[in-house]
Amino acid sequence: MRHPYERFIKIELISLILAIIIGLLAIIKANLIWLSLSLYLTAISLFCDSIVAQSTHLKVRRIKQLIRFVLLFFLATLLIFKL
């Protein structure tokens, strides 16, 4: 039997792996667009982790991850608008 939130766990891991790869590419190329994409992928990972935490009734962890998601999302959006 599969875990009911396995889809969110997979999305979290895939977005983290892509964020690392794109982040390294952003450092090598010195491109802020790639860096902001990496930040968005990290934010998606935090959001998926908060959904999994909600399902396991870890409310404090969920709130922390949602706050981190919002801050990182606004930081990445600000970075794009400053370009």
N, C-alpha and C positions, 0 to 999 in steps of 0.2 A: 504494500500500500504506500502511495506517495504522500509526502507531507503536504497539507493543504496550501501552504504558502511557499512551496518549492519554486514557483514561478518568480516570486519576488526575490528570493535568495539568489536565483540564477541571474536575474537582471542586476542585482547588486554586485555580484562578482564580475560579470561581464563589463559593467560600467567602470568598475575599479581598474580592471586590467586595461581597458581602452584608455582610461584617464592617465595611467602610468605611461603607456606607449605614446599617446599624443602629447603628454607633458614633456617627455624626453625629446620628442620631435620639436616642440616649441622652444626648448632650451637650445637645441642645436641650430635651428633655423632663426632664432630670435624673432619670432612672430607672435604678436599679441592675440591674433585671432585663434591660433592653435591653443594658446594658453587659456583663453576664455572658454574654449570648447572643453578643455580638460577640467576646468573648474565646474562647468555645467554637468559634466559626467560624474564628478565627485559629489555634486549636490544631488543628482539623481540617486546615487548610491546611498546617501544619507537618508533620503526620503523613503527608499525601499526598506532600509533598515528600521525606520520608524514604523512602517506598516507591519513588519514582522514583530517588532516589540509590542505593538498594540495587540496583536493576536495572541501573544504569550502573556498578556496582562502585566507588562513591565512599563507602567505609566511614567515613571520618572525618566527612564531611558528614552521613551518615546518623545517626551517633551524636550529633552536635551537634544535629540537628533533633529527634531523639527526646528528648533531655534538655530542649530548649526546649518540646516538646509536653507533657511530663510536668509541668514547672514551671507552665506556663500553665494546664493543665487543673486542677491542684490550686489555683491561685490563683483561678480562676473558681468552683470548687466551694466554696472557703472564703468567697468573696464571697456566694454564695447562702445558705450556712448562717448567715452573720452578719446576714442580713436578718431 
